[in-house]
Amino acid sequence: MGEFQTEGAELKKLVKIARTKSLAFAFCPAAGEEEPMFCLHRRKKPEILGKALRKESEQTKVAFGMATVEGKTLNMTCDRLVPGMSKKLKKFFRGQKLPLDVVVMDAEGQEVGG
């Protein structure tokens, strides 16, 4: 687990905060047998989280933006997208015992499938 990786109790705490205000996030999908990397942060900008997660994971594909939680739905407005992001994030959250539905939107607010 790296410096910016968010998991377990810390992730649950930040999801609770995301119910009241938008938080910056970054997501890097798994390559091969590796675990995907996801981080939420209260103060850092999404671009900074994306760069840090890219460096930490040594991957080229990283998504970042702002996230909010409404009910059981995690709404993610992405500045940069990764293919198949919503499916991979749903699986990640199930593994963290956080059964959230994930809605991924582009920077203009249009819902993106997959």
C-alpha positions, 0 to 999 in steps of 0.5 A: 500500500502506498502513500496515497492509496485509500483502503479500509476504515479510512476509505469508509470515513472519506466516503461518509465525508463525500456525502456532504461535499465533493472530494478529489479522487484518482484511480489506477486500474490493475495491471495483471495480478496487481490490485487497483489503486484508488485514493480520495483526498479532502484537500489535494487537487485531482490533477496532483492526486493523478500524478502521484498515483501514476508515479506510485503505481508505475502505470500509464492509465490513471483517471482523476476528478471529483466524487460525491456520494448520494445514497448508495451511488458514487457520482464521479465527474472525471477530468480524465477517464479510464476504459471500464472504470465503473465496473472495476471500481464497483469490484474494488468497492465490493472488496472493501465491503462498501457496496456502492453503485458507481456512475462515471461522468465526463467533464461536461457531466455526460454519463459514460458507460462501462 
